[in-house]
Amino acid sequence: DAGITQSPRHKVTETGTPVTLRCHQTENHRYMYWYRQDPGHGLRLIHYSYGVKDTDKGEVSDGYSVSRSKTEDFLLTLESATSSQTSVYFCAISEEVFNTEAFFGQGTRLTVV
Amino acid sequence: AQKVTQAQTEISVVEKEDVTLDCVYETRDTTYYLFWYKQPPSGELVFLIRRNSFDEQNEISGRYSWNFQKSTSSFNFTITASQVVDSAVYFCALQETSGSRLTFGEGTQLTVNP
């Protein structure tokens, strides 16, 4: 199994509070991704990173920011959590950007009340 | 824009039946990649297969087989002699070379009953 750890695994937070999710990898892969999974939508890309300090937006990036100060860590921050951000969040890593599979973490279930 | 459609939201079969999960994609790229992932009840996503657009050979891996047809933009997944452990949500995904992100279908919930 690919070494990807997401923390926390579960979190309940209040509307308007900031929340940070952490993804840690031990594979030294260059590319890291944050997805959210919602019923009826499959998985949608929030942000991704192609190296330390190099990040870009995905298709549902509004209300989220990311940071990558080390190869192994990719942080996702909800600046001011809203109920629409209640979701399951997955981190993924890949060695290359194309023609290679992405390996996924176990997911973080976030509930915003 | 890239798009993946998994028209079957839920499928229920009895153990040992064969089942095919459909995946239809849309892309303007001539080079692209297709994937299948499995999400068992435990929640993690498990990679099953990757196929690039230039390789239309069908693939078989044990009870799993994949049928890639560019002419119909389909990448279907068949499980032969299904087992209860095959119960999961299965996602098809597409990656274009003009972008880098994976676009997932909505998933098909497969339930295999004993």
Interface residues (C-beta under 8 A of the other chain):
Chain A: Y33 G40 H41 G42 L43 R44 L45 Y48 Y50 G58 E59 V88 F90 A92 V97 F98 N99 T100 E101 A102 F103 F104 G105 Q106 G107
Chain B: V4 Y33 F35 Y37 G43 E44 L45 F47 R50 N52 F91 A93 Q95 T97 S100 R101 L102 F104 G105 E106 G107
